[in-house]
Amino acid sequence: MHSQTPSLLQRAQTWINSSLFNTNRAGEYFEYLLEGVDPMWSALECKARIMEVRDETADTKTWVLQPVKNWGGFVAGQHIHITLSVNGVQSTRTFTISSSPYQWQQDGTITITVKRVPNGRVTGWMHDNLKTGAVVSISQAQGEFVLDKDVDAPVGYIAAGSGITPIMSQLRWMSANNMPVPANLLYFANTQKDFIFGSEIKALAQAARRFTGNLIASYDDSDSKHKLPQSPICAEHIQALLESKPEQIYLCGPHPFREIAKQLLAEAGYNLKQVREEAFGLPPIKVEAGAPVKVSFAASAVETTTDQPGTLLDMAEGAGLTPTAGCRMGICYTCKCKKTSGQVRNVITGELSSTEAEDIRICVSTPVSNVEIDI
Amino acid sequence: MTTATQPNVEQLTEEKVQFGGLNGRRRLTKEQYEGLQQEFDALRDEIRADLGQADVDYMKNIIRIQRYLEVAGRTLIHFSFTPVPFMLGVAALSVSKIMDNMEIGHNVMHGQFDWANDPKMHSKNFEWDTACDAGSWKRTHNFEHHTFTNIIGKDRDYGYAVLRLSDETPWTPMRSFQTVYFALLSIFFQWGVALHELESERLWDRSFDLEEKKPYLKGLFRKGAKQVFKDYIFFPALAGPFFWKVMLGNAMANLGRNLWASAIIFCGHFTEQAQAFSEEECENETKGEWYYRQLLGSSNLSGSKLLHVMSGHLSYQIEHHLFPDIPAHRYEEMGPKVEEICAKYGLQYNTGPFWHQYGTVLKRVWKYSFPTGSQKRS
């Protein structure tokens, strides 16, 4: 993935593979054959079978997955990329694991808990079509939203909506581990009915003395239009959470929610370096006022000009092209392409690229000058 | 359609379309070209919107069959000690190469499955079992040939620079032997395709620029060496004392593929009724006129499902040229609709059985090896 000079032996092997199989990796030649024999077999990826699908709330379901034996396991709070075929279109999305590592050790299963995104192509398809018995591809687990190995001080959790999933994995792990440290949770959702794992959290709070769970609904159940007087998250909530003197606060939820929470934490005098965030999706792209930029997709002989550029991937798709893409959040490098000229900005880090020819990930790159790219 | 776009259908006489002469071609009005474009665009959008899991599954299955055949073919060639299993092995390997080149490689490299976002069937990554490397093919075929289809002087696939196929190409004495070139091109077709981008014909008018061709030549040698290594060194060497047997088997499999692929491809544009175009008449061409040229410059083969699959659905050459990025196995259902649109505009939908079409190709190659048109001596 990253440039590293291959050894002579590796180069020889690549050359022989490309001669015999017309691909640098012999596994690619056999991949469909293996899949044809058993969908769980693969020379390239880890597969997982759906063992069960459960309803959590009206728009959220949990899928129980059994990965192949050689899958590497995970730490509570980590996430995986799941690749599945949505009406023939191979699609990759990132989901946190909501189950405890103990469950995986015991019966070899993990769970993901996914809310149906309004108009979401992939989550919508999953809710309607991903049934027991289906097979998907999963990546190894990754992510830093995890408890430190030697955790010995109280932890705080702030979650909104489906942001509860990585936190639930940690709570389940701690609960099975007899609550090694005090933990306090602030959990926000639209109505009482929208709390994912609501009853489990309440039961845990009753059973474990060192855990408190505060479930705060923004709207009344009977009338979802009626907003309760308080804003979803406010200074009192933060005050209550900080009383337990958490050494780490884990924050997971939509981007605007996290911004407000961090602001309140900072106002309450909490050091933001002690806050860990799990961020999915891209932050909104800041449009800089300026001249329109022209993007030339050279290999397709297509050009597009706009004064409101999105990511190059979105622009290419908007122009009717179909470049390969995976996670759409700068992680998997599937969409890596050669930029032959022009400058782009990384929408996550804000970093500006050089103006030289170089490989870029088009899913997280937005043009800041006229750009030519080899798509 | 409104009555305004209804063409005044007149009978196409045999003479008018004979051997694709530039004159006497049936022309449409501006409105008709627009109507033609709308109808073809609508047909394309309809199929495009319907693409899904079944199309991906189809291609995966084809790839599986091809790989099973290749493994079976190489195994049989390796272990056979009598002619029958040996020939079965040759046949299996040859069919595997044909499927890899035509139903899989050609179609995948057109980007017909790019929408599926599967790196293993994406045009960016796919490499095939033939001497021509994928990059060179995409430049010469996808771009040159599909953009400038049958424009004499711009579409270098038209006659592959060695065949004279219409009056517009001047006759020279070298053309007298073009039936021999045709036979050689058919036998060594994979190398002919690989050498296509070299534009060796430019040696004659001294416009050939070696420096400019260097990146291409590098790719050519790299890919050619791999193919030679695979079929003529690696697998024969695996057989030890039976080196020559395996080499012969592989050469026969390649020959089978070459003859079949060239025959199919020649039938696509060199048949009696496939028309040629001049650069002037294609200047400032609209999309409707582009469709018109693709339509009249291509010819189909009628036949069984097996013929269609084994030709990579190039038996639907017309549909392929109208909709090059629609998965080819969908051309079969598009065919009758295209034919209907053609009938409506009084345009020829050129089709016929394989042997008939191939016969007209041979006839055309033979005919134009002699002076014709203005060069004909009276």
Interface residues (C-beta under 8 A of the other chain):
Chain A: W15 I16 S18 S19 L20 N22 T23 E28 Y29 F30 E31 Y32 L33 E35 G36 S85 N87 G88 V89 Q90 S91 A301 T322 P323 T324 A325 T334
Chain B: L51 G52 Q53 A54 D55 V56 D57 K60 N61 I63 R64 R67 Y68 G111 D114 W115 A116 N117 D118 P119 K120 H122 K124 N125 E127 W128 D129 F143 K226 Q227 F229 K230 F234
